[in-house]
Amino acid sequence: MQPRLLDGSPPGTQETCTPNGWTSGTQETCTPNGWTSGEVFLNWMHFLIEQLRPTADKKVLVLLDNHESHKYYPAIEYGTKNNVVILSLASHTTRKMLPTDVAIHGPLKTHFEREVNIFQKSQPDRIINQYDVSRLLAPAFLKAAVGINSVHAFERCGIWPVNKHAFGDEHFAPTEAHQI
């Protein structure tokens, strides 16, 4: 499946954009404020199902953070009716339990910063704008979202292979003790 990108496009636009720098078959969604929404999630769900074509025998598992946009009923209903199993993780758990947070976002940030540095050195008088993001993010994504990172992400989260001991008691303890 090709990556998707949500960016902050010019105010007043809300459309599927032609990405600048992504490969064909990729969609980019633009919103007036640059934030995701339930409608964007529904659009993404349509794209996911179109690309992966899940069946009753080959369902797709989608792990989500508990963002408000992921609680959009039309998207959940559409996904469920089309053989997508949706698991929404509790707030403040994704940094340990969501595979992308565990093993993709860190390398992605590092590779994206390198792409930005290369861009800025080659064009020192030019400011990066929202139209440049896709072109800079695409190579970073392709370096970060490699198979081995994904395999390690699912292992570290205890998702696959299933490992009920992936987290010890120390992971469930409060970060600080407060006296009231």
Residue pairs with C-beta under 8 A, 6 or more apart in sequence:
1 48
1 51
1 52
2 22
2 23
2 25
2 26
2 27
2 51
3 22
3 26
3 138
3 141
3 145
4 26
4 27
4 28
4 29
4 44
4 47
5 19
5 22
5 26
5 28
5 29
5 133
5 134
5 137
6 28
6 29
6 30
6 31
6 34
6 35
6 36
6 40
7 17
7 28
7 29
7 30
7 34
7 130
7 133
7 134
8 30
8 31
8 33
8 34
8 130
9 17
9 30
9 31
9 32
9 34
9 130
10 130
11 32
11 33
12 32
13 30
13 31
13 32
14 30
14 31
14 32
15 30
16 27
16 28
16 29
16 30
16 43
17 28
17 29
17 30
18 28
19 26
19 27
19 28
19 134
19 138
20 131
20 132
20 134
20 135
21 134
21 135
21 136
21 137
21 138
22 28
22 134
22 138
23 138
25 51
27 43
27 47
28 134
29 36
29 40
29 43
29 44
31 37
31 40
34 130
36 67
36 69
37 69
37 72
38 68
38 69
38 71
38 72
38 74
38 75
39 72
40 69
41 69
41 70
41 72
41 75
42 72
42 74
42 75
42 78
44 75
45 75
45 78
45 79
45 84
46 78
48 60
48 62
48 79
48 84
49 60
49 78
49 79
49 82
49 84
52 60
54 60
54 82
54 83
54 84
55 83
56 83
58 83
59 83
59 84
59 85
60 83
60 84
60 85
61 84
61 85
61 87
62 79
62 84
62 85
62 86
62 87
63 87
63 89
63 97
63 98
63 99
63 159
64 70
64 86
64 87
64 88
64 89
64 98
65 88
65 89
65 91
65 94
65 98
65 101
66 88
66 89
66 90
66 91
66 94
70 88
71 88
76 86
79 86
80 86
89 97
89 98
94 101
95 101
95 102
96 102
96 157
96 167
96 171
97 157
98 157
99 150
99 153
99 154
99 156
99 157
99 159
100 153
102 153
102 156
102 157
103 149
103 150
103 152
103 153
103 156
104 144
104 145
104 149
104 150
104 153
105 144
107 143
107 144
107 149
108 140
108 141
108 144
108 145
110 144
111 139
111 140
111 141
111 143
111 144
112 136
112 137
112 140
114 140
115 136
115 137
115 139
115 140
116 128
116 136
119 128
119 132
119 136
120 126
120 128
128 136
154 160
155 161
155 163
156 166
157 166
158 164
158 165
158 166
158 167
